[in-house]
Amino acid sequence: MTPAAPQPLRIVILASGNGTNAQCIAAYFRDSELARVVLVLTNNPRAGVLDRAKTLGIPAEVMSRNVYGDGTALTARLRAAEADLVVLAGYLKLIPQAVVRAYTGRLINIHPALLPRHGGQGMYGEKVHAAVIAAGDRYSGITIHHVTEAYDEGPPILQTRLAVGDRTAKELAQAVHALEYRHFAPTIEYLLRHPGVSFMELQMKKIETALISVYHKDGLEDIARELDALGVRILSTGGTAKFIRDLGIAVDEVADLTAYPSILGGRVKTLHPKVFGGILARRENESDVATLEEYEIPAIDLVIVDLYPFEDTVASGAEESAIIEKIDIGGIALIRAAAKNFRDVLCLPSRELYTEFRELLVAQAGVFSQAQRKRFAAAAFDVSSHYDAHIYNYLSGGTGSLKISEPTSRKLRYGENPHQEAHFHGDLDTQFTQLHGKALSYNNLLDVDAALNLMADLQAGPPTFAVFKHTNPCGVATGKNPLQAWKRALAGDPVSAFGGIIIGNGVVEADVAEAISEIFFEVLIAEDFSAGALEILQRKKKRILLRQISKKLPRLMLRSAVNGYLLQEKDLQEPDPATYEAKTSRQATEAQTLDIVFAEKIGKHLKSNAIAIVKDQQLIGSGIGQTSRVDALNQAIAKAKAKGFDLSGSVLYSDAFFPFSDCAELAHAAGIEVLAEPGGSIRDQDTIDYCEKHSLCLVFTNYRHFKH
């Protein structure tokens, strides 16, 4: 059965006068599926709202003071009308306590001034506007607010300003009415679409004045044009002001506001009380508002600013003097000030947020809720903290306290297990492009990281493939061509390769794609894929295909430990045969030396205790993560034999020293005659003596490669 369409929400309007606001609201919702006006109530039998309701076909009733005075009967009437929202539109009586309590959060009013000034009993009609002019206020406007048990003291929902200028009270009343007609109904719609949102979150304000000062101008044109169309006053500086002016949009120079030009070669442009006062003034604080009036400081509702490109300048290899000049002062101060005062000001701190902001600007006609301003404020402090972290890391040289900031985050399906929540913080798009498949998971990313780091050590060699499982390489090999390299890598451990991560150091062509497609795998990483290879590999919907963009990887490793973090350099030590020491009379052949180098590169990426057995540039056996080196060696030998490999002529590599001669004895018994280890045990001589006695080749690489 098809569920019934939801019924429109029901609005009841209370009015005492002509009912022009009531008419606008009713017309606004006439064809709406969201809500409609179902009843008009008035305390004035001669009110013009009665005729307007009749014209619109809306039921209207005159309330008798004797009947509705204590609020009990009025509450009952509203309930009988099934009111979802009660709207006061020029209603000149205090709402009874019983009604306020019954409709808390669903009872709103509009006041023709900027509360808390010029509110209270008797402040209605031209009296309000005359009071505004008499007080010398530079701005008036409207306040839409929740109704409480006192006149005009409920939490504000929307405030929007209007310059008083030289208007008379009558002219000001007409201008304020125009604001009411424009904003009351859309605000009601916003309330109805966001049920259950707190009073504070629903404090909505219209952008009247914007300060724009940006380094990058791309993306700004559309926003500037929308602001201009909404009648927003734009303040700006230098090149930004020229850019906006060249669009044919009126702009006021900050230098004219402050009576100070840009000085010190542009280092000081906006650092002035007339700028920061307009941003930081609390609109609900009468003292702050009075200060704005006294010093003729315009209240600024929107700050659009970005920061000098410090990171890009550092990355470019520029001189320190150029880098220091890209430490933004005014911009960072504007961001912090606007974000701090998010109750009244919206901060747009980066062009990355332009699209989202512009969509809201258009959809909401320049009106933003406090919840939205708070969200942009959080983004602003994200930008500023990231910026400061990079400045600190540059100036400190990476020593001292730990400052880490990643500008992007993505929520992963889950962590290592389905019951664990997980996120990735970083920018994957700078490392590779995903061409196909499902989203990368937490475990995928750990394996991809391991694969990228191993291939960084093998990148410059002949065609090479590696297969990873649980961050350990289970198959690695070179070949005369990519297809041979793949077949040899897979042969190293075809069982473990099931569901693994595959990486190659070249372009994947169709022949290799066909061969790889014969097994189930999660991720394939390559420099590129031919069109034919993509057609083959994309036949499986979930396969993840990554085109590697950058070979550059971080030089530091960070991980959590206890209640802090461990930070270290990556193991960047390259195997160097020139530093190898032959410890026995038997020497390694040239081919065996190349295998030792290959095995050492692989061993760096195996979990300790680790053993790698290599033959002809192919990993044929490995022992990984064992609590004893003997167990690791036994595992490596057993795996090699199980796959049918002949161990004669192979090379055994250990990531750390042999504490006893037992590993040499096991290797010898298995037919292995070339051993490589870093050395460094107090009992090295035991192993040396055994190898010399049995004519084995023993090489010390002199570098340990533990990986916990």
Residue pairs with C-beta under 8 A, 6 or more apart in sequence:
5 33
8 29
8 32
8 33
8 34
8 35
8 36
9 34
9 35
9 36
9 84
9 85
9 192
10 35
10 36
10 38
10 81
10 82
10 83
10 84
10 85
11 25
11 29
11 35
11 36
11 37
11 38
11 83
11 84
11 85
11 86
11 87
11 188
12 37
12 38
12 39
12 40
12 41
12 78
12 81
12 83
12 85
12 86
12 87
13 22
13 25
13 26
13 37
13 39
13 40
13 41
13 49
13 86
13 87
13 88
13 89
14 40
14 41
14 42
14 43
14 86
14 87
14 88
14 89
14 91
15 21
15 22
15 40
15 41
15 42
15 47
15 49
15 88
15 89
15 90
15 91
16 42
16 43
16 44
16 47
16 49
16 90
16 91
16 92
16 93
17 44
17 47
17 48
17 49
17 90
17 92
18 47
18 48
18 49
18 52
18 90
19 40
19 42
19 47
19 48
19 49
19 50
19 51
19 52
19 53
19 89
19 90
20 52
20 90
20 177
20 181
21 89
21 90
21 110
21 180
21 181
21 184
22 37
22 40
22 49
22 52
22 53
22 89
22 90
23 49
23 52
23 56
24 180
24 181
24 184
24 185
25 37
25 87
25 89
25 184
25 185
25 188
26 36
26 37
26 53
26 56
26 58
27 56
28 185
28 186
28 188
28 189
29 35
29 36
29 37
29 185
29 188
29 189
30 36
30 56
32 189
34 189
34 192
34 193
35 84
35 85
35 188
35 189
35 192
37 56
37 58
38 58
38 59
38 81
38 82
38 83
39 58
39 59
39 60
39 61
39 81
39 83
40 49
40 50
40 53
40 58
40 59
40 60
40 61
41 60
41 61
41 62
41 63
41 74
41 77
42 49
42 50
42 60
42 61
42 62
42 63
43 62
43 63
43 65
43 68
43 91
43 92
43 93
44 62
45 62
47 62
49 60
49 89
49 90
50 60
50 62
53 59
53 60
54 60
61 77
63 74
67 73
68 74
68 77
68 96
69 96
70 96
70 98
71 95
71 96
71 97
71 98
71 99
72 98
74 96
74 98
74 99
75 96
75 98
75 99
75 102
75 103
78 86
78 99
78 102
78 103
79 102
83 103
83 106
84 106
84 192
85 106
85 107
85 108
85 188
85 191
85 192
86 99
86 103
86 106
86 107
86 108
87 108
87 109
87 188
88 95
88 107
88 108
88 109
88 110
88 147
89 110
89 184
90 110
90 124
91 109
92 124
94 121
94 151
95 107
95 147
95 149
97 149
99 107
100 107
100 147
100 148
100 149
105 146
105 199
107 146
107 147
108 144
108 145
108 146
108 147
108 157
108 188
108 191
109 144
109 145
109 146
109 147
109 152
109 154
110 142
110 143
110 144
110 145
110 180
110 184
111 119
111 123
111 128
111 142
111 143
111 144
111 145
111 152
112 124
112 128
112 129
112 140
112 142
112 173
112 176
112 177
112 180
113 119
113 123
113 128
113 129
113 131
113 132
113 140
113 141
113 142
113 143
113 176
114 139
114 140
114 141
114 142
114 143
114 159
114 161
114 283
115 143
115 145
115 152
115 153
115 156
115 159
116 152
116 153
116 284
116 286
117 132
117 135
117 137
117 286
117 289
118 128
118 131
118 132
118 135
118 140
119 143
119 151
119 152
119 153
120 151
120 152
121 151
123 131
123 151
123 152
125 173
126 169
126 170
126 173
129 140
129 169
129 170
129 172
129 173
129 176
130 169
132 140
132 164
132 172
133 164
133 167
133 168
133 169
133 172
136 293
137 164
137 293
138 163
138 164
138 292
138 293
138 296
139 161
139 162
139 163
139 164
139 299
140 161
140 162
140 164
140 172
140 176
141 159
141 160
141 161
141 162
141 176
141 179
142 158
142 159
142 160
142 162
142 176
142 179
142 180
142 183
142 184
143 152
143 156
143 158
143 159
144 156
144 157
144 158
144 159
144 183
144 184
144 187
144 204
145 152
145 154
145 155
145 156
145 157
146 154
146 155
146 157
146 199
147 154
148 154
155 199
155 200
155 203
156 203
156 284
157 187
157 191
157 199
157 202
157 203
157 204
158 183
158 187
158 203
158 204
158 205
158 206
158 367
159 204
159 205
159 206
159 283
160 179
160 183
160 205
160 206
160 208
160 367
161 206
161 208
161 299
162 172
162 175
162 176
162 179
164 172
167 175
182 365
183 206
183 365
183 367
186 364
186 365
186 367
187 204
187 367
190 202
190 204
190 364
190 367
190 369
191 202
194 202
194 369
197 369
197 371
200 370
201 369
201 370
201 371
201 374
202 369
202 370
202 371
203 343
203 369
203 370
204 367
204 368
204 369
204 370
205 283
205 301
205 344
205 367
205 368
205 370
205 373
206 301
206 365
206 366
206 367
207 227
207 230
207 232
207 301
207 302
207 346
207 361
207 366
207 367
207 368
208 232
208 233
208 299
208 301
209 232
209 233
209 234
209 235
209 278
209 298
209 299
209 300
209 301
209 302
210 227
210 232
210 233
210 234
210 235
210 300
210 301
210 302
210 303
210 304
211 235
211 236
211 254
211 270
211 275
211 278
211 279
211 300
211 302
211 303
211 304
211 305
211 334
212 220
212 224
212 234
212 235
212 236
212 240
212 244
212 304
212 305
213 236
213 237
213 238
213 240
213 254
213 269
213 270
213 304
213 305
213 330
213 331
213 334
214 220
214 240
214 304
214 305
214 306
214 351
215 306
215 307
215 308
215 309
215 331
216 306
216 351
217 239
217 240
217 243
218 351
219 351
219 354
219 355
220 240
220 243
220 244
220 304
220 351
220 354
221 247
222 354
222 358
223 304
223 354
223 357
223 358
223 361
224 234
224 244
224 247
224 249
225 247
225 249
226 358
226 361
226 362
227 234
227 302
227 361
227 366
228 234
228 249
228 250
230 361
230 365
230 366
232 302
232 366
233 252
233 298
234 244
234 249
234 250
234 251
234 252
235 251
235 252
235 253
235 254
235 257
235 298
235 300
236 244
236 251
236 252
236 253
236 254
237 253
237 254
237 255
237 262
237 269
237 270
238 262
238 266
238 269
241 251
241 253
241 254
244 251
245 251
254 269
254 270
254 272
254 275
255 261
255 262
255 269
257 274
257 275
257 298
258 272
258 274
258 275
260 272
262 268
262 269
267 329
267 330
268 330
269 330
270 276
270 330
270 333
270 334
271 329
271 330
271 333
273 295
273 297
274 295
274 297
274 298
275 300
275 334
276 333
276 334
276 337
277 291
277 292
277 295
277 297
278 292
278 297
278 298
278 299
278 300
279 300
279 303
279 334
279 337
279 338
279 341
279 345
280 337
280 340
280 341
281 288
281 289
281 291
281 292
281 297
281 299
281 341
281 344
282 288
282 341
282 343
282 344
283 289
283 299
283 343
283 344
284 343
291 297
292 298
292 299
299 344
300 338
300 345
301 344
301 345
301 346
302 345
302 346
302 347
302 348
303 334
303 335
303 337
303 338
303 345
303 346
303 347
303 348
304 348
305 331
305 334
305 335
305 338
305 347
305 348
305 349
306 331
306 349
306 350
306 351
307 328
307 331
307 332
307 335
307 349
307 383
307 387
308 325
308 326
308 327
308 328
308 331
309 326
310 323
310 326
310 327
310 328
310 387
310 390
310 391
310 394
311 390
313 322
313 323
313 326
314 323
314 390
314 394
323 394
327 391
328 387
332 384
332 387
332 388
335 347
335 349
335 380
335 381
335 383
335 384
336 380
336 381
336 384
338 345
338 346
338 347
338 377
338 380
339 347
339 349
339 376
339 377
339 378
339 380
339 381
339 384
340 377
342 370
342 373
342 374
342 376
342 377
343 370
343 373
344 373
345 373
346 368
346 372
346 373
346 376
347 373
347 376
347 377
347 380
348 354
348 357
348 376
349 376
349 379
349 380
349 383
349 384
350 379
350 383
353 376
353 379
357 376
360 368
360 372
382 407
383 407
385 405
386 405
386 406
386 407
388 403
389 403
389 404
389 405
390 405
392 401
392 403
393 403
398 556
402 565
402 567
404 558
406 425
406 426
406 427
407 427
408 425
408 426
408 427
409 423
409 424
409 425
410 423
410 424
410 428
411 421
411 422
411 423
412 422
412 423
412 424
412 439
412 440
412 441
412 442
412 445
413 439
413 441
413 442
414 420
414 421
414 422
414 441
414 442
415 421
415 422
415 442
416 422
416 442
416 443
420 442
422 442
424 440
424 442
424 445
428 434
428 440
430 549
430 550
431 452
431 548
431 549
431 550
432 525
432 546
432 547
432 548
432 549
432 550
433 546
433 547
433 549
434 440
434 544
434 545
434 546
435 529
435 534
435 545
435 546
435 547
436 534
436 537
436 538
436 543
436 544
436 545
437 523
437 541
437 542
437 543
437 544
437 545
438 541
438 542
438 544
440 448
440 523
440 544
444 501
444 522
444 523
444 544
446 471
447 468
447 469
447 470
447 471
447 500
447 501
447 522
447 523
448 501
448 523
448 525
448 546
449 471
450 468
450 471
450 472
450 473
450 501
450 605
451 466
451 468
451 473
451 501
451 502
451 503
451 523
451 525
452 503
452 525
452 548
452 553
453 553
453 570
453 605
454 466
454 468
454 473
454 476
454 503
454 601
454 602
454 604
454 605
455 464
455 466
455 503
455 504
455 505
455 525
456 551
456 553
457 574
457 601
457 604
457 605
458 464
458 466
458 476
458 478
458 505
458 601
459 505
459 551
461 478
461 505
462 478
462 479
462 480
462 485
462 617
463 478
463 479
463 480
463 481
463 482
463 484
463 485
463 504
463 505
463 506
464 476
464 477
464 478
464 479
464 485
464 489
464 504
464 505
465 475
465 476
465 477
465 479
465 482
465 485
465 486
465 488
465 489
465 490
465 502
465 503
465 504
465 505
466 473
466 475
466 476
466 489
466 502
466 503
466 504
467 473
467 474
467 475
467 476
467 489
467 490
467 492
467 493
467 496
467 497
467 500
467 501
467 502
468 474
468 500
468 501
468 502
468 503
469 496
469 497
469 499
469 500
469 501
471 607
472 605
472 606
472 607
472 622
472 624
472 625
473 602
473 605
473 606
473 619
473 622
474 492
474 493
474 496
474 497
474 500
474 619
474 622
475 489
475 490
475 491
475 492
475 493
475 494
475 496
475 497
475 619
476 489
476 492
476 602
476 618
476 619
477 485
477 488
477 489
477 491
477 492
477 617
477 618
477 619
478 485
478 488
478 598
478 617
478 618
479 485
479 486
479 487
479 488
482 504
482 506
482 507
482 508
482 509
482 512
483 511
483 512
483 515
485 504
486 504
486 512
486 515
486 516
487 515
488 618
489 618
489 619
490 497
490 519
491 618
491 643
492 618
492 619
492 620
492 643
493 622
493 639
493 643
494 519
494 643
497 519
497 521
498 519
498 520
499 520
499 521
499 522
500 521
500 522
501 521
501 522
501 523
501 525
502 516
502 521
502 523
502 524
502 525
503 524
503 525
503 526
504 512
504 524
504 525
504 526
504 527
505 527
506 526
506 527
507 526
507 527
507 528
507 529
507 530
508 516
508 524
508 526
508 528
508 529
508 530
508 533
508 537
509 530
509 532
509 533
510 530
510 532
510 533
510 535
510 536
512 533
513 529
513 530
513 532
513 533
513 534
513 536
513 537
514 536
516 524
516 537
517 536
517 537
517 539
517 540
521 543
522 543
522 544
523 543
523 544
523 545
523 546
524 537
524 543
524 544
524 545
524 546
525 546
525 548
526 546
526 547
526 548
527 547
527 548
528 547
529 537
529 545
529 547
534 545
537 543
537 545
538 545
553 570
554 570
555 569
555 570
555 572
556 567
556 568
556 569
556 570
557 567
557 568
557 569
557 570
558 565
558 566
558 567
559 565
559 566
560 566
571 604
571 705
571 707
573 604
573 703
573 705
575 596
575 597
575 600
575 601
575 701
575 703
577 593
577 596
577 597
579 701
579 702
579 703
580 593
580 596
580 676
580 699
580 700
580 701
580 702
581 679
581 699
581 700
581 702
582 588
582 697
582 698
582 699
583 679
583 684
583 688
583 691
583 698
583 699
583 700
584 688
584 691
584 692
584 695
584 696
584 697
584 698
585 692
585 695
586 673
586 691
586 695
586 696
586 697
587 697
588 596
588 651
588 674
588 697
588 699
591 616
592 649
592 651
592 674
592 697
594 617
595 614
595 615
595 616
595 617
595 650
595 651
595 674
596 614
596 651
596 653
596 674
596 676
596 699
596 701
598 614
598 617
599 612
599 613
599 614
599 619
599 651
599 652
599 653
599 676
600 653
600 676
600 701
600 703
600 705
602 612
602 614
602 619
602 622
602 653
603 610
603 611
603 612
603 653
603 654
603 655
603 705
604 655
604 705
604 707
605 707
606 612
606 622
606 624
606 625
606 655
606 707
607 624
607 625
607 707
607 708
608 625
608 655
608 656
608 706
608 707
608 708
609 623
609 625
609 626
609 627
609 628
609 629
609 631
609 632
609 655
609 656
610 622
610 623
610 624
610 625
610 632
610 654
610 655
610 705
610 707
611 621
611 622
611 623
611 629
611 632
611 633
611 635
611 636
611 652
611 653
611 654
611 655
612 619
612 621
612 622
612 636
612 652
612 653
613 619
613 620
613 621
613 622
613 636
613 637
613 640
613 647
613 650
613 651
613 652
613 653
613 672
614 620
614 650
614 651
614 653
615 645
615 646
615 647
615 649
615 650
615 651
620 640
620 643
620 645
620 647
620 650
621 636
621 637
621 638
621 639
621 640
621 641
621 643
621 645
621 647
622 635
622 636
622 639
623 631
623 632
623 633
623 634
623 635
623 636
623 639
624 632
624 635
625 632
626 632
626 635
629 654
629 656
629 658
629 659
629 663
630 662
630 663
630 666
633 652
633 654
633 663
633 666
633 667
634 666
636 652
637 647
637 666
637 667
637 670
637 672
640 647
640 650
641 647
641 670
646 671
647 670
647 671
647 672
648 671
648 672
648 673
649 673
650 672
650 674
651 672
651 674
651 675
651 676
652 667
652 672
652 674
652 675
652 676
653 676
653 677
654 663
654 675
654 676
654 677
654 678
655 678
655 704
655 705
655 706
655 707
656 677
656 678
656 680
656 704
656 705
656 706
657 677
657 678
657 679
657 680
657 681
657 684
657 704
658 664
658 677
658 681
658 684
658 687
659 681
659 683
660 683
660 686
660 687
661 683
661 686
661 687
661 689
661 690
663 675
663 687
664 675
664 687
664 690
664 691
664 696
664 698
665 690
667 675
667 696
668 690
668 694
668 696
673 695
673 696
673 697
674 696
674 697
674 699
675 691
675 696
675 697
675 698
675 699
676 698
676 699
676 700
676 701
677 687
677 698
677 699
677 700
677 701
678 700
678 701
678 702
678 703
678 704
678 705
679 700
679 701
679 702
680 704
681 687
687 698
688 698
690 696
691 697
691 698
692 698
